């Protein structure tokens, strides 16, 4: 039996729980850092806004909304798939 393989189901479940909590914490940290970066970008954008035509702004906004929506969907899909995999392993 490999040394790093949990000996009981309960221990395996505890290890999995700790890993999930760690992943959740990492995800929360990453999410928060992304929000801060996005806020900084918005501040810079607002500073430069008077120099950009409205048409360009509308186009950029639509493009970024689409990218954000796609990325969020991808992350949500992968996260849900991983949760399903873990649920099946129970």
LUMZATI-754481 format. One record per residue (C-alpha): residue number from 1; residue in three letters; x, y, z. Coordinates in steps of 0.25 Angstrom, whole numbers, plus 5000, padded with zeros to 4 digits. Layout:
% LUMZATI-754481
+-----+---------+------+------+------+
! num ! residuo !    x !    y !    z !
+-----+---------+------+------+------+
! NUM !     ala !    X !    Y !    Z !
...
+-----+---------+------+------+------+
//
This chain:
% LUMZATI-754481
+-----+---------+------+------+------+
! num ! residuo !    x !    y !    z !
+-----+---------+------+------+------+
!   1 !     unk ! 5000 ! 5000 ! 5000 !
!   2 !     unk ! 5006 ! 5014 ! 4996 !
!   3 !     unk ! 5009 ! 5022 ! 5008 !
!   4 !     unk ! 5001 ! 5034 ! 5003 !
!   5 !     unk ! 4989 ! 5026 ! 5000 !
!   6 !     unk ! 4978 ! 5028 ! 5012 !
!   7 !     unk ! 4976 ! 5016 ! 5019 !
!   8 !     unk ! 4961 ! 5018 ! 5021 !
!   9 !     unk ! 4949 ! 5023 ! 5014 !
!  10 !     unk ! 4947 ! 5034 ! 5025 !
!  11 !     unk ! 4962 ! 5038 ! 5024 !
!  12 !     unk ! 4961 ! 5039 ! 5009 !
!  13 !     unk ! 4948 ! 5047 ! 5010 !
!  14 !     unk ! 4955 ! 5057 ! 5020 !
!  15 !     unk ! 4967 ! 5058 ! 5010 !
!  16 !     unk ! 4957 ! 5061 ! 4999 !
!  17 !     unk ! 4950 ! 5071 ! 5007 !
!  18 !     unk ! 4963 ! 5078 ! 5011 !
!  19 !     unk ! 4967 ! 5079 ! 4997 !
!  20 !     unk ! 4953 ! 5084 ! 4993 !
!  21 !     unk ! 4954 ! 5095 ! 5003 !
!  22 !     unk ! 4968 ! 5099 ! 4999 !
!  23 !     unk ! 4963 ! 5100 ! 4984 !
!  24 !     unk ! 4951 ! 5108 ! 4989 !
!  25 !     unk ! 4961 ! 5117 ! 4996 !
!  26 !     unk ! 4970 ! 5118 ! 4984 !
!  27 !     unk ! 4958 ! 5121 ! 4975 !
!  28 !     unk ! 4953 ! 5132 ! 4984 !
!  29 !     unk ! 4967 ! 5138 ! 4985 !
!  30 !     unk ! 4968 ! 5138 ! 4970 !
!  31 !     unk ! 4954 ! 5143 ! 4968 !
!  32 !     unk ! 4957 ! 5155 ! 4977 !
!  33 !     unk ! 4970 ! 5158 ! 4970 !
!  34 !     unk ! 4963 ! 5158 ! 4957 !
!  35 !     unk ! 4952 ! 5168 ! 4963 !
!  36 !     unk ! 4963 ! 5177 ! 4968 !
!  37 !     unk ! 4970 ! 5176 ! 4954 !
!  38 !     unk ! 4957 ! 5179 ! 4947 !
!  39 !     unk ! 4954 ! 5191 ! 4956 !
!  40 !     unk ! 4968 ! 5197 ! 4953 !
!  41 !     unk ! 4966 ! 5195 ! 4938 !
!  42 !     unk ! 4952 ! 5202 ! 4939 !
!  43 !     unk ! 4959 ! 5214 ! 4946 !
!  44 !     unk ! 4969 ! 5215 ! 4935 !
!  45 !     unk ! 4958 ! 5213 ! 4925 !
!  46 !     unk ! 4950 ! 5224 ! 4932 !
!  47 !     unk ! 4962 ! 5233 ! 4932 !
!  48 !     unk ! 4964 ! 5231 ! 4917 !
!  49 !     unk ! 4949 ! 5231 ! 4913 !
!  50 !     unk ! 4948 ! 5246 ! 4909 !
!  51 !     unk ! 4958 ! 5243 ! 4898 !
!  52 !     unk ! 4950 ! 5231 ! 4892 !
!  53 !     unk ! 4938 ! 5232 ! 4883 !
!  54 !     unk ! 4925 ! 5226 ! 4887 !
!  55 !     unk ! 4925 ! 5216 ! 4876 !
!  56 !     unk ! 4938 ! 5210 ! 4880 !
!  57 !     unk ! 4934 ! 5209 ! 4894 !
!  58 !     unk ! 4921 ! 5202 ! 4891 !
!  59 !     unk ! 4929 ! 5192 ! 4882 !
!  60 !     unk ! 4939 ! 5189 ! 4893 !
!  61 !     unk ! 4929 ! 5188 ! 4903 !
!  62 !     unk ! 4921 ! 5177 ! 4895 !
!  63 !     unk ! 4934 ! 5170 ! 4892 !
!  64 !     unk ! 4938 ! 5169 ! 4907 !
!  65 !     unk ! 4924 ! 5165 ! 4911 !
!  66 !     unk ! 4925 ! 5154 ! 4902 !
!  67 !     unk ! 4939 ! 5149 ! 4906 !
!  68 !     unk ! 4935 ! 5150 ! 4921 !
!  69 !     unk ! 4922 ! 5142 ! 4918 !
!  70 !     unk ! 4930 ! 5132 ! 4911 !
!  71 !     unk ! 4941 ! 5131 ! 4921 !
!  72 !     unk ! 4931 ! 5130 ! 4933 !
!  73 !     unk ! 4923 ! 5119 ! 4926 !
!  74 !     unk ! 4935 ! 5111 ! 4923 !
!  75 !     unk ! 4940 ! 5112 ! 4938 !
!  76 !     unk ! 4926 ! 5109 ! 4943 !
!  77 !     unk ! 4925 ! 5097 ! 4933 !
!  78 !     unk ! 4939 ! 5091 ! 4938 !
!  79 !     unk ! 4936 ! 5094 ! 4952 !
!  80 !     unk ! 4922 ! 5087 ! 4951 !
!  81 !     unk ! 4929 ! 5075 ! 4944 !
!  82 !     unk ! 4939 ! 5074 ! 4955 !
!  83 !     unk ! 4928 ! 5074 ! 4965 !
!  84 !     unk ! 4921 ! 5063 ! 4958 !
!  85 !     unk ! 4933 ! 5055 ! 4957 !
!  86 !     unk ! 4936 ! 5056 ! 4972 !
!  87 !     unk ! 4921 ! 5053 ! 4975 !
!  88 !     unk ! 4922 ! 5040 ! 4967 !
!  89 !     unk ! 4935 ! 5036 ! 4975 !
!  90 !     unk ! 4927 ! 5037 ! 4988 !
+-----+---------+------+------+------+
//
